[in-house]
Amino acid sequence: MSYASETRRRRTFAIISHPDAGKTTLTEKLLLFSGAIQIAGAVKGRKASRHATSDWMEIEKQRGISVASSVMQMSYRDHVINLLDTPGHKDFSEDTYRVLTAVDSALMVIDAANGVETQTRRLIEVCRQRDTPIITFVNKMDREVRDPLDILDEVERELGMPCCPMTWPVGQGRQFGGIIDLRTQSMTVFQPGSDKRPEDFEVIPLAEADKLRARFGQTFDDALESMELAVGASAEWSHEQFLAAKLTPVFFGSGVNNFGVKEVLDAVVDMSPPPGPRKSTLLVNKQPVEKIVHPEDEGFAGVVFKVQANMDANHRDRIAFVRVASGKYTPGMKMRVQRTGKELRPTSVVTFMSQRREAVEEAYAGDIIGFTTHGGVQLGDTITDGPALQFTGLPFFAPEMFMTVVLKNPLRTKQLHEGLMQLGEEGAIQVFKPEAGGNMLLGAVGQLQFEVVQHRLNTEYNCDIRLEGCQYTGARWITADTAAQLREFENAYPMRMARDAADTLAYLCTSPYDVRLAQERFPKIHFHPLREHA
Ligand code: GDP
């Protein structure tokens, strides 16, 4: 049996934006229009209640940032939409990058007053590396913002791909009259109000230019003029180019006013790709061979792209977020974690329906399901119902900051090791064990990761630790073509060698020149700034 009819109607995407651009607002509107929630304000409410129930997320509350990313499933126009939230704070960029490996497309939201901001830029880089198609939404047109031509120009430069405007704004701020839909050649008239439904907005064909001119005066003529300029200077719409991440369609609107939002939601359904094939390696006679896994393949396969400790600190169970890559999941089916060959026996398997977690009845490629386990599952693990394949491409980034862990009560060493191992498996932090012995090292991409880990070690593992600075400023995972070459290198730098949670050898650096010098001395050693789970 083929699952193609199910996988074809799935869309799995993430919203990427700089904090405050309007991601939460837009998410909520998408849920509202899809009928997944009834009242506006529910997404914010969800954020708040999450704070209240999770102990270690107090940090998050204190700082008013979103540490954890979440997943929402909804149906819209006979499609199943999986929306993945990406944490906005820069310290959690690693987690965000991994979330982006689980999606097939991205929706980029930018604040029309601020253009493309720093955090968005970093997310764009990851999308670009993976050739993820991007739809652009220019938000907050009801404010005094920048010239739309300017914004297009900036998006083109930042994304490194041409823009193709799909809608065009008529005025902005107090003069915001609405948007022109270039395909239908009609103008949707703006009305403020967060309770508006898409069908509430008046639509006037451009052919009735006199009527529009009478209502919007010079603003309308100016908009036509700049629209003409934009269209003249932009790429022609090409679905193939968009899918190849070589062109971005651009929409304008105001999320908080529900305006221009339906157009984006429709674009996700109409333009974004359904789940595609994914690369994996399969062991054939103990030799790894590349295998392309197709969404409609019969065998179930999925990859763990995120592991999160359960909110309830008393139960040390964790949720492994799995992106289904092929086949069909049904309750009770037998599954294996390919890294260990062990059977996976989750205590529960859930899907994430906006604010509720529900037991999964079935899931197909593109869907995200959460397995609750008591361990045995790591970030990057592949789970299948049979074949020994392993998905590649889940990135770990070389830490840029290191701290030494000093345990205040040495009697809790065992608990510390357990805690560090589990937090390392979750990807909350990277843990390095120096080959020469001594205290464990924590490696992070952002400062906040240290605080979260310190807090969690204390509350969940009852380990009071002190973090001390150390001389390391970076690390590179190292490999060589022969074991002898690797040994030679290890002997040359015995004090710099450490192993991470996956037992991969790393070289610790104290300055950016270190790697260069070491590389010059040992040209045959490969230094990797990024480790892919393999
Ligand atoms: P996030 O940090 O990206 O999730 O941003 P939020 O969705 O929380 O929005 C940040 C702020 O911008 C909030 O106060 C929103 O009410 C406001 N906002 C969002 N969309 C619009 C819009 O279209 N127009 C205006 N004027 N404000 C908006």
Boltz pocket constraint, residues with backbone or C-beta under 6 A from the ligand:
constraints:
  - pocket:
      binder: B
      contacts: [[A, 17], [A, 18], [A, 19], [A, 20], [A, 21], [A, 22], [A, 23], [A, 24], [A, 25], [A, 26], [A, 88], [A, 139], [A, 140], [A, 141], [A, 142], [A, 143], [A, 253], [A, 254], [A, 255], [A, 256], [A, 257]]
      max_distance: 6.0
